[in-house]
Amino acid sequence: MIEKVEGNFIKTYRLQQSLEALERVRGEISEETYERLKALIHYRLYGEEFERSKIDEKIALAFSMGSDSTASLLILKWAGFDVVPVMVKLPQMNDVVFFRAKSYGAVFVEVPAYMEIINSQIRKRAPICGKCHSMVMDAVKGHARKEGIKIVASGDLLSIGSISIYKEEDLINLNFPAFLALDKREAIKVLGKRYALGFGCSLWKSAAKTTPILKRFGIQRVLRELRAGAIDKEIAKALIKDILRN
């Protein structure tokens, strides 16, 4: 499912940071959950096999059907966690996405006034992806609180190990790919199928046609992910070409 990070100094360092971050929240999660997350890190570092029986603690995962969140779901389930994929219903998503998400057991939530807020960002010629992400995560956290779920995971590739898991008010945030020092190519490999690379959703593409400065923000984001090691040069090139093609 996932591989050992042999000979990769940067990933090894990030995984060691994740272990330190895990220690800081140890008293906030069950000991069984702590031990299983620690075992995942050791699996990545040393290839040590571990018990993967079911754990009786739910994790709410922000789920978009993208490669990062889908890989996170598959790995967490493989490791024995009880994962609840939470998909925020956004207007740019089509029925096919919802149907496929249901097959993964997704539950659906909504963001009030979503388009009003996004259109306001577009009128200000401001980036929309960061604003969208924060609204989505707020909705997922709201669902987690409603259901009494303490751990909220995301498919965030960017965060370094030191902030891959941390306490925020009454919740534990787990940026799962960052926690395991996974990159985009590894996430795609977990899916076990071909994955079409492209930047942005249909809403972003439509907005970029009328507000071209969004393309600059998009390219900056790709380059940020490249510098962080979340993607490689080949993937970055494909994404930037997709942005410019729009």
Steps between C-alpha positions, in 0.01 A plus 500: 500500500779742595875461470804551719683832444843351449787743443280809494646740756225763472212255539678326786541835677132586446391164637710557810326837537165321471600269785579805716167661406320175586656499845359848564141378449540160663286593798221627273435175310451140605814301570399251232474778242833643610672161467349436155604841365847446643512158334415661164799732534727210595369309197605791278836541671608142559254274317378354831174305463222578748161381623221633277191387690209745526535794736191628678563871446350685205693739278310755291682544168443800273422313178496644148559186286837651402818294510621632836181451701422167332850368572463620860172312532644177360812511719308583818257213438787265417659596833180408685347840568125562498488779242198715416554672161325838521433666165391861485241542223630781279318636195791415267470129580292282269276203571769253392729625779222463758414152376863385517542658844199303626676180397775594747244550776513879494264719699409840358492846656450849359656845537242778540547799266791327326455667159444844653834481676687356200351758261608773740857364482486497119373860486794602721737312263609297801600130512202269549660162574619591850162649591318195363728266696444683828121490454510131413711418806270704726203300371680167556600604852140603568381155398768336715392697806136416435582129482740502794806424283821643643750444216459689171729398215572663166696411188739792549833435326667826594536507877834395642516225758517733800145623436358187338299418815399756763222603733260776397248588770312174566620316187816330378601601147679231302651608168542140400723495188730749675499278810632213285717726279307381195538687172253527211659218299481264798137597559414421138681165527282407798191540278630223275370656180569774248429849628449802274703795626329838486490820700189636659132416495249611237414806713865606511539449125192711430619775736848497346353575157346825625766578761836394346699604808371179661733314264797676660380395844456145368855486364633636830319221680649235269850640554442505876407131489808430287730676747339308786568169326128418478529468121790442262605705196309283255172539690563874550555543126176317418302712749643830378425403139141426605473840668631685193280293268184611682 
